[in-house]
Amino acid sequence: MKGINDMYVRDIFARISWRYDLMNVVMSWGMDQAWRRKLVNKCMLREGSMALDVCTGTAMVAKELGRAVGKGGKVIGVDFSPEMLAMARAPRDGSLALVRGDALNLPFSDSLFDCVTAAYCIRNLKDKRQAAREIARVLKPGGRFAMLDLELPKNPLIRELYRFYLHKVIPVLGWLIVGYADAYEHMAWSLEIFPNREERKKILGEFGLKEVDYEPLIFGGMAIQTFVLQK
Ligand SMILES: C[S@@+](CC[C@H](N)C(=O)[O-])C[C@H]1O[C@@H](n2cnc3c(N)ncnc32)[C@H](O)[C@@H]1O
């Protein structure tokens, strides 16, 4: 089976950036930002913390992180798509910095962040092991990594209904709302080759990240998986 093609992923997000946020609201039935808030809560951030949001896109997680770390904290959102970052509208008070960069080669020094988040990110990366290496490298010992992504439900009936929604319904919505169905076919397909929970545990474990929490959402069609970098 083919893997993820970086150039194709760049092209997808360049083309859908203009309606990315709206499409998220529609396909999640208005629940997407609540899931991002849950993700940020898993970081258990204190006022003044340093947080990084990888594949920040339009910075919807990064803005939630900003609220969690307060005025004394600092949040950085990193993404390789200038088109997605352009839609982010970061607050002008300097609390959130948006940086263009590759998740597989993060432009930050070692042990800098108390928390790293990644929403709908790892699934889109061509080298999951390299992503894990980079996340572990920039985290402080004891720091948290929380990821939110699509998951294939365990229940066979729910799984097939979900597959129908992802493979058949969402691309039609993508065509109607964004004018580009292929991007959303890619989303459904990338889930089919996405390492499952146990495989992710193994990959991240190689770099000292230990799973401490796993919360399934929408009948297991999505999940938040949280890790701590062992000291
Ligand atoms: C599905 S969007 C997720 C955006 C955001 N995290 C959210 O909650 O909606 C995936 C993002 O990952 C970015 N991306 C994909 N591969 C990347 C890479 N190798 N380095 C940096 N960003 C990447 C894309 O540009 C896109 O903005």
The ligand as an SDF file (V2000), in Angstrom:
LIG
                    3D

 27 29  0  0  0  0  0  0  0  0999 V2000
   -5.9180   18.3410    8.9760 C   0  0  0  0  0  0  0  0  0  0  0  0
   -4.9400   19.7860    9.2050 S   0  0  0  0  0  0  0  0  0  0  0  0
   -4.9960   20.0170   10.9570 C   0  0  0  0  0  0  0  0  0  0  0  0
   -4.9460   21.4720   11.3620 C   0  0  0  0  0  0  0  0  0  0  0  0
   -5.2040   21.7450   12.8360 C   0  0  0  0  0  0  0  0  0  0  0  0
   -4.2910   21.0350   13.6930 N   0  0  0  0  0  0  0  0  0  0  0  0
   -6.6200   21.4780   13.2610 C   0  0  0  0  0  0  0  0  0  0  0  0
   -6.8400   21.1650   14.4400 O   0  0  0  0  0  0  0  0  0  0  0  0
   -7.5290   21.6060   12.4580 O   0  0  0  0  0  0  0  0  0  0  0  0
   -3.3220   19.1390    8.9600 C   0  0  0  0  0  0  0  0  0  0  0  0
   -2.2600   20.2120    8.9100 C   0  0  0  0  0  0  0  0  0  0  0  0
   -0.9970   19.5630    8.9110 O   0  0  0  0  0  0  0  0  0  0  0  0
   -0.1050   20.3110    8.1140 C   0  0  0  0  0  0  0  0  0  0  0  0
    1.0190   19.4440    7.7650 N   0  0  0  0  0  0  0  0  0  0  0  0
    0.9770   18.2710    7.0920 C   0  0  0  0  0  0  0  0  0  0  0  0
    2.2110   17.7470    6.9990 N   0  0  0  0  0  0  0  0  0  0  0  0
    3.0480   18.6040    7.6480 C   0  0  0  0  0  0  0  0  0  0  0  0
    4.4420   18.6060    7.9130 C   0  0  0  0  0  0  0  0  0  0  0  0
    5.2440   17.6230    7.4740 N   0  0  0  0  0  0  0  0  0  0  0  0
    4.9570   19.6360    8.6120 N   0  0  0  0  0  0  0  0  0  0  0  0
    4.1650   20.6420    9.0480 C   0  0  0  0  0  0  0  0  0  0  0  0
    2.8460   20.7100    8.8320 N   0  0  0  0  0  0  0  0  0  0  0  0
    2.2870   19.6880    8.1360 C   0  0  0  0  0  0  0  0  0  0  0  0
   -0.9630   20.7750    6.9570 C   0  0  0  0  0  0  0  0  0  0  0  0
   -0.4180   21.8790    6.2840 O   0  0  0  0  0  0  0  0  0  0  0  0
   -2.2860   21.0950    7.6720 C   0  0  0  0  0  0  0  0  0  0  0  0
   -2.3410   22.4440    8.0550 O   0  0  0  0  0  0  0  0  0  0  0  0
  1  2  1  0
  2  3  1  0
  2 10  1  0
  3  4  1  0
  4  5  1  0
  5  6  1  0
  5  7  1  0
  7  8  2  0
  7  9  1  0
 10 11  1  0
 11 12  1  0
 11 26  1  0
 12 13  1  0
 13 14  1  0
 13 24  1  0
 14 15  1  0
 14 23  1  0
 15 16  2  0
 16 17  1  0
 17 18  1  0
 17 23  2  0
 18 19  1  0
 18 20  2  0
 20 21  1  0
 21 22  2  0
 22 23  1  0
 24 25  1  0
 24 26  1  0
 26 27  1  0
M  CHG  2   2   1   9  -1
M  END
$$$$
